[in-house]
Amino acid sequence: MKLNEQKFFELAKENKFESADLYIKRNYSLSTSIFHGEVDSMTEHDSLLVTARGIINGKFGSVTTEAVDKNTPNFLISSIKRTAGVIENDDPSIIFKGSEKYHKKSVFNKAVLSGNIQEKVGILLEIEQKLKAFDKRIDEVVSVGYEESMSDEKLSNSYGLKLASKVADYSYFAEVTAKEGDEVRTGFKIFASIDPNEFNIDKFVEDCANDALGKLGSVQCKSKKYPVVFTPECASILLRHLLESIDAEEVQKHTSLFEGKLNQQIVSKKLTVIEDPLQKNLFFRYFDDEGVATNKKAIIKNGVLETYLYTLQTAKIAGVEPTGNGYRNGSKASADSAFLTVKPGRKSKNELFSEIKEGILINDLQGLHSGMNSHSGNFSLPCAGFMIRDGKIAEPVALITVADNLVNMFSNIKGLSKETEMVIRTTTQCPYIYISKMAISGK
């Protein structure tokens, strides 16, 4: 059943709300996986989430529900009044009237959701067969899966603001194990896109199989400081942890690494990070969850911190304009960055490798929950990858640990590759990043 939005706003006015808004999000997903030539699971999920907020007597109230019927508008109003009545803090209460300009685009491709699921199962079976046949050392195809999803968001308020965004995407994933003697290594690959024609089975199979095969024969290197190159995935993971300190709330709580550092150099001049949520990909956003227009902007430019990320609340406290980075966790918005791009360098990754007599390429980081302290920037993480010897990729390494400080690490960038990769996990387009020296613990 569709929510009667007009009724909600009429009731808000009758109840003397100063302002109110509605955030409605529908999520749909269909997923399936196979194991040993048979469908292992198939699930379909369709959910609706409604978050209503309002300001009454200067206090902010909110409610979230998944149930919608003819009584929902009355339920929302009474719940907002009840929650506002018990609020005791003095945080700013804001319903955003709207930005002057929004950069609307249509990125929804209905073709993503129009295929026959049996065709998708057929592709999964083909992937499984090709993975088994890729190399005799592929010991097991653990899982092969597919998911398609659609997100439909609407934001409206009592000021007349009406925003809507819809995107559909799909993904394939596979996990394999490779075995040689008693050694067993795991490989994993995920691909996601909004373009149904972009998926390449053979490239996907090759990447997944080689992720496992390349780890066979892993050894421990000696403990010492090495030049280190991070793959785009690993580099973007560490970058995302660094950028937790540009949240204005962290600055206002005095827990940010970059408090008082605005418009100052905080890392290497070689690093430029752009937030670009308006790119036409699966991370496209033209407004944030508070209704503020998003824009392309530099976060770090040539090592200089260009901006903090503000929600409506933290912007009000700081006396600045919001930056379009308010994303909800329930009714409360927290600052986050959407799609990031790291400006690439001029050299290829092989040219970066050629500058290293003995170093390490890190392509796997683990233990981030326990080994990373974003408030201090210190980290010590189990990792794996490959030795670099005389400018060439050599033997794989495992059971080693990389330790440093995030600010120190990104201040010691020696080069970035001209090749970049989109990392789904971190919503970042990132190159390989070469760090001059880092402490590695091995044998």
TAJOVEN-V328063 format. One line per field, one symbol per residue. ss: DSSP state (A for helix, B for strand, O for the rest). phi: phi as a letter, one per 20 degrees, with the letter a starting at -180 (. if undefined). A space follows every 10 residues. Layout:
BEGIN
ss: ???
phi: ???
END
This chain:
BEGIN
ss: OOOOAAAAAA AAAAOOOOBB BBBBBBBBBB BBBBBOOBBB BBBBBBBBBB BBBBBBOOBB BBBBBOOOOO OAAAAAAAAA AAAAAOOOOO OOOOOOOOOO OOOOOOOOOA AAAOOOAAAA AAAAAAAAAA AAAAOOOBBB BBBBBBBBBB BBBBBBBOOO OBBBBBBBBB BBBBBBBBBB OOBBBBBBBB BBBOOOOOOO AAAAAAAAAA AAAOOOOOBO OOOBBBBBBB OAAAAAAAAA AAAAAABAAA AAOOOOOOOO OOOOBOOOOO OOBBBOOOOO OOOOOOBOOO OOBOOOBBBB BOOBBOOOBO OAAAAAAAOO OOOOOBBBBO OBBBBOOOOB BBOOOOBOAA AAAAOOOBBB BBBBBOOAAA ABOOOOOBBB BBBBBBBBBO OBBBBBBBBB BBBBBAAAAA AOBBBBBBBB BBBAAAOBBB BBBBBBBBBB BOO
phi: .efefgfgff ffffemffab bccdcddcbc cbbcblmcfe bbcccccccd ddcbdclmdd cbbcbddcbf eggfffffff fffffdfded fgdcdffpef bcefbddfcf ffdeffffff fffffffgff ffefbfefeb efacbbbcbc ccdcccbfen fccbbbbcbb bdbbcccdcb meeccdcbbc cbaddfeefd gfffffffff feffefnfce effaecfcdd fgffffffff ffffeeffff ffemdefdfm dgmdfdbgff dccdecfefe bfdfbdbefd nefebfbeec clnefebedd egfffffemc efdmcececm eeecfbeefd ceffeddfff ffgfedfbbc eecbccmffd dddffenfbb cgbbrbfdcl ncfdffcblc cdcacgffgf edfdacfefc cedfgdlcec efcddfbbfd dce
END
